[in-house]
Amino acid sequence: MEEDLNQLKMCELRAKGLLEEIDRRSARPTVVCGKCGAKADLPEHLHNPRPLPSKKLDSYW
């Protein structure tokens, strides 16, 4: 079963209801899927990975 999980993409994990595995793969996201919008740590976990845009913090202080 664990080998099967490694081959599944994030949207497939969501369809199967494997939320704990999704949480493990998206602890520190660096990419976002252009297909489903899922965020992941590694591009291998997504069908259409794109770099995650950096957050712009507005600091007026």
C-alpha positions, 0 to 999 in steps of 0.5 A: 500500500505504501508503494502505491501512495508514492505514485499517487498525485495530490488530486488522486490522494484527495479523491481517495480521502487520504488527508493525512498523506496530503498534509505530509506532502504539503508541510512546506509547499514550494509548488502549486498545481496548474490543474487542481490548485493543490500545493506540495513540497515536491513537483513530483507530487503534482500533475502540472507543477508551477512555482509557488508565488512568493507572498508579498507582505505589506509592512507599514511599520 
